[in-house]
Amino acid sequence: MHGEYKVPGGKLVVVDLDAEDGVLRNVRVAGDFFLEPDEAIVAIDGALEGAPADTDASGLAARIDAALPPGTEMFGLTSEGIGVAVRRALAHATDWTDYDWQLVHDGPQSPALHMALDEVITAEVAAGVRPPTLRVWEWGAPTVVIGSFQSLRNEVDLDAAERHGITVVRRISGGGAMFIEPGNTITYSLSVPDALVSGLSFADSYAYLDDWVLGALGDMGVKAWYQPLNDIATEAGKIAGAAQKRLAGGGQGAVLHHVTMAYDIDADKMLEVLRIGREKLSDKGTKSAKKRVDPLRRQTGLPREAVIERMIDSFRGRYGLTDGGVSEREMARARELAAGKFGTAEWTARVP
């Protein structure tokens, strides 16, 4: 069995092993990390040899930590990361490069249609009839997108939203509210087979699916990192938030991972429309919501279109990416969902 895992902000860990009679055998750990002293790699292999095959990543990490020689130094590597790679091997996880990725980057769509397209495209991936897809959104109208379980009245000042011509929609994933203005926002979705995140905890899957965009931002001079559970942050402040939804299918099952990034922001308008409570702000260690988001326009100095182009190019360079589109059948289904679900008051106010 073979498993791979790129440690967030670190290096690739590769594990090859067998599972015999419920325990790990013939374990070999490798990768492009740095490790001192040399004999530490032997200790790591030995710590994993004979471990029960149902040991979770934390338990495997504890075995490794107990076996490491005194003074061991790891660079780009963690014991937990090795444990995750073992779990991915046992789960027969796939890798990004195992797939033929498709790009969907169409013209502006209504907020309700975007919500529907996320569900339809991910369901198609789950059923095995569409390849894994990176969809870059173009917004047709300003909107607030609330999480699946958020209270509408607690999150949004509906009078202010109406005054500013802002549509409110509810997505199928959890998480918090996102304030969207078409020229100020970069949004993308990854619809991926669940095998890609096999062996990862829910939290680890966020970091894993965000890693490529951290590299793209780094190439643009933005030092960014994953901040648990679902933020992308920089020294200047948060720049993005992610959310996920798992969908079952007749084929393989799939994960929807979508991210909204602030290219620019009208913070005063955002504060009028969103009801951002003191408790939410206090857990971020800041007194002002304006300081929580630091847009990419200032950090990159690039036009929005250039930022998107560089992100797409970065993904293509890492994993390959073919230009594609939404089929007529998919679009018809999405329009049905937009009209019958995502554009309805019943869905938007399902948690009043």
N, C-alpha and C positions, 0 to 999 in steps of 0.2 A: 504494500500500500504506500501511496505517495501523497504527501500533503505539503502545501506551501502557504506561508503567511508573511505579509510584509508588516513588520512592527510599525505602528503609527509614528511617523517622524524618525523612523529608524531604517533597518535593513531587512532583506529577505531571509527568512528561515525556511529551510527545506528539511523534511523528515521522511525517511523511508523506513518501513517496519513491516513486520508480520504480526498477526494476532493468532495465537495458538492456545487452545484450551482456556480461553478467557483472559490471557495475559499477553503483554507485549513482548515480542521477541525480535532479535536481529535489528535493533534500533540503531539508526545512523542519522545524526544531526549534522547539517551542513548549511552553508549560506555565505553571503558577502559581508557578514558582520566582522567585528574585531573582538578578540577574546584573549585575555592573558590570565594565567600562564597557559602554555600550549596544552598541558595535561588536563586543563579544565574541560576540554571537549570530550576526553575519555570519561571523565567523571560524570558528565551530563548523560552520555550514552548509557553508562552503567546504572545511573539513577533511574532511568526509564525502563531498562531491561527488567522484565518480570513484573512490572506494574500491572495491576488489574486493568483490563481494557475499558472498564466503565468509569475509571477515575476521571473527574472533571479537570479542566485546565488549571484551576487553582490548586487542586491536589497534586497534579503533576509538577507544578511550579514548586510546591513545598518539598517534594522529593529532590528536585534539582538543587534547591537552595541548601538543603541539608548535606548534600554530597560535594558541593563545590570546595576546592582547596581554599585555605585562608588567603585573603588578599586578592581574590579573583576580581578582575575588572571586565565588564561587558560594555561594548560600545556599539550602539545600533541594535542591541539584543536585550531581551528580558527573559527571565524564566517563564513568566506568564505567556510571552509570545511563543516560546517553544511548546508550551502546553497546548496553546491554540492550534499550532501546526500539527501536533499529534492528533488532536480531536478532528481536524479537517481531513487528515489521512484516513482515520477510521470511518469518517462519514462519507468517504469517496467524493469529497468536494471538488468542484471544477475551478479553473482559473480563468481570468479575463481573456487570455489569448486562446482559450478553447472555443471561442464563439466568433461568428461573423456579425459584428455590430452594425446596426443601421442608425443613421441620423435622420431625424424628422425636424425640420426647421421651416415651418410654414409662416404665412402672413398672420396679421393680428386676428385673434379670435375673441369671442365674448367670454367673460369670466365663467359662466355656467358651462360653456362648451369645453373650456380647458379642464374643468373638474371632470367632465364626462370622458374626455379623451384619455385622461390618466387612467380611469377605470377600464375603459375599453381596451386600450393598448396593453395594459398589464394583464388583463384577462386573456388576451390573445397569446401573450408570451407564456402564461401559465398553462394554456391549452396546447402549447407546442406548435402553433401555427404561424407565429411571428418570431423573428429573431430578436435577441436582446436589443433594446432600443434606447438611444439617448435622444430625448426630445427637448429642444430649446423653444421656449415659449415667446410669443410676441403678444402683448396685451392690447385688446381693442378698446378698453375702457378702464378708468380707475376703479379700484375695488378694495374691499377688505375681505380676506379669506380667513375664516375661523376654523379651528380644529374640530374634529368630529364630535368631541365630547364637551366643548365649551358652551357656556350659557350665552345666548345671543345678547340679552339685555345687559349682562355683566361685562361683556367685552366691548360692545359697540354703542356709541351714542348715535342712535338712528336718526335723530333730528339733524345732527351735524353731518352725518353721511348724506342725507337727502339734500341738505343745503349745498354741499360741495359736489353733488352729482355722482356720488360714490355708490356702486353696487356692492351689496354684501352677499357672499356665497359661503357655503360650508363644504369642506372637502371630506374625503373618506378616511383620511389619516388623522391621528391625534396631534397633540402639540398646540402651540399658541397661535394667536392672531397675527396676520401679516398685512401690512399697509402697502398697497400697490399703486404706483402711478406709472403709466406705460413707458415714459422715457427715463424713469429713474430706477427701474428694477430689472434685474436679470434673473430669470427663473428657468430651471431645467428639471427634467425628470429622468431617472433611470428606471427602466422596467427590465428586471433581470430574473433569470431562472433561480429558484431557491437553492439549487445546487451550488451556486456561486458563493453563497454565504453559509453553507453547511459547516457545522462544527464551530460556528461563531455564536457567541451570546448576542442577544438583542443589541446591547450597548456596543459590543465589538463590531457589529455589522455597520453601524453608523460610521465609525472611524475608517473601516475598510472601504466603504463605498464613497467616502469623501476624499480618500487619499489622492486620487488623480487631480482633483481640483486644487488641492494644496500645492501640488507640483506646478500646475499651470499658473497659479498666483505667484509662486516663487519666481517663475521665469519672467514675470512682469514687475519684479522688484518688491512684491508684497510678502513679508514674512508672516505666514498664517499658520494656525494650528487648529486641530479639533479640540473642542472644549465640551466635555460630557454634559448632558447627554446628546444634544443635537445642535450645537452652535459651531460656527467657524469664526475664530477670533484673531485679532492682531493686537499689537501693543497699543494701538490707538483706539481700539474698541471692537465690538462685534460687527461683522460684516455680513453674516448669513445665518439662516436657521434652516434645519432639515426636519423632515417628518417621513414616516414610513407606514406602509400598510401591506400585510401579507394577504395574498389571494390564492385560494385553491383552484385547481383546474383539472380538466379531464386528462391532462398530460403530466406536467411536472410541478406545477405550482410556481408562483412568482412573487417577487418583492417589488413594490413601488417605493422608490426613494426619491423624493423631490426636495429641491433646495431653492429658496428665494434669497437673492443677494441684493444688497443695497448699492446701486451705482451712484445715486444721489438721493436726497430726501428733503421733503418739506416737513421739518420736524414740528413746526407750529401746527400745521394742518393735522399731522398724525396725532398730536396730543389732543386736538379737538375731537377727533373721530374715535380714537381708541380710549377705553377707560383703563388706563394703566395704573394699577393700585400701588400703594407704597410698599406693600409686602413683596410684590414682584420686583420692584426696583431695589429693595434692600438686600435681597439675596444675590444681587449682582455687584454689590459693593459700591453703588453710586447713588447720588441724590437726585439725579436728573435723567429722565428718559432720553433727552437729547444726546447725552454722553454715551448711551448704550450702543449707538450705531455710528460707525465711521465709514462713510461711503467710499466705494472704489474709485469714483471720479477723482477725488482728492489724492488718494493713495497711489494711483497709477498715472494720472495725467493723460489718460487715453480716452478717446471717444468710446461710448458704450458699444458701438458696433465692433470696434477694434478689440475690446476686451472679450466679447463673445467669440470673435474669430480666433483669437489666440487660445481660448479655452477649447474650442473645437479642434484646432490644430494639435493641441497638446494631447487630447484624448486619442486622436487619430494616430499620432506618432507612437503612443504607448501600446495601443491595442488593435489598431486598424478600425476604419469606420467608412461605411459606404453610404452615399447620399440616397435617401429613400423618401417615403411619404406615407400618408394615411390612405388606405384603400377606400374605394367607394362604399364598400360594405361596412368598414369600420366607422366611416364618417356618418353613415346613415344611422348606425346604432348609437353613436355619440350624440347626434341631434335628438334622437328619441329620449335619451337619458337627460340631456340638457333641458328639454321641454317638460318631461314627466317627473323628473327628480330634482336635479340641481338648480333649476330655475323656479322651483315652487316654494311658496311660503311654508308649506308643511315640512319640507326637508330643512330649509334654512333655520326655522324656529323649532326644530325637533327637540332641542334643549332650550326652552324659552329664555 
